[in-house]
Amino acid sequence: MVDLSDYIDDGEEDDAVGVAEDFAALRDSLQALADAIASTNLAVINAAQGDGAAATQRVQASVGALKRFHEAFAVLKVEPKAEDDQAEADED
């Protein structure tokens, strides 16, 4: 497993602002995506075995994981410039 602490600055530089949050969001989005894939695979297996109730539960879990992925990935899409402009506007 890779230790990301080497890539996370302690916040002394202006460019380093938000790096730790980006790594946390990346980790959360990848975990949610992995959960969605696993749940989908299990849904297919349950459906092939004829267990409709278990397959339905797995599909619901997959949808929930995809929602978590979307929420975590949205954090990564935010442009840093927009945050800086908002901070400057708040200071005025």
N, C-alpha and C positions, 0 to 999 in steps of 0.2 A: 504494500500500500504506500502511496506517495504522501509525504508529509508536506502540506501546503504552507506551513508556518514560515518556510524560507522565502516564500513569494509574497507574504503579507508584511507590509511596512507597518511601523508603529504609529503612523499618522503624522510624522514630522513634516513631510513634504505635501504640497498642495495636490500633486498628482495622485497621492496615495489615498486620498479621501474616498471612502466607499469600497475599497478593494476587499476588505474583510467581508463586507455585506454581499459583494458580488460572488465571492467564493462560497459563502453560505447559501446564497440563492442558487448557485450552480449545483451545489451538492444536493439541495432539496429537490431541484427540478430533475436531476438525474435519478435520484432515489424514487421519485414519484413515477417517472417514466419506466423504470425497472419494475415497479409494482404493477403498473398498468399492463406491461407485457406479460408478466407472470400470471396475473389474473386472467388475461385473455387466453393464454395457453391452457390454464386449468379449466376455463369455461368450455373450451373445445374438447378437452379430455372428458369432462363430465357429460357433455352432450353426446359424445360418441358412446359412452357407457350407458346412456339412456336415463341419466339422472337430471331431469329438467330443472328441478328445484335448486340443485347445487350449481348448475350452469347459470341459472338466473342470478344467483347470489354472486357468482364470480364476475358476471357481466356488470352488475351494479358496482362491485368493488373496482373493476377496471375503469368505469366511468368516473368514479370518485377520485381515483388516482390521476386520471387525465385532467380533471379539474384542478387538483393540487399542482400538477405539472404546469398548467397554464398560469396559475397564480404565481408560482415561483419563477417561471420564465419571464413573466411580465416585469419583474424587478430588474432583470438583466437588460430589457429593452429600453429602459429609461435613459435618455441622453444626459450625460453629466453637465453639459452646457445649460440645459433647461433648469437643472437644480441650482446651478450657480446664479443664474439670472433671477430665480425665485428668491434665493437667499439675499441677493443684493436689493431686491425690491422690498423685502421684509425689513431690511435695515433702514431704508429711507422712510 
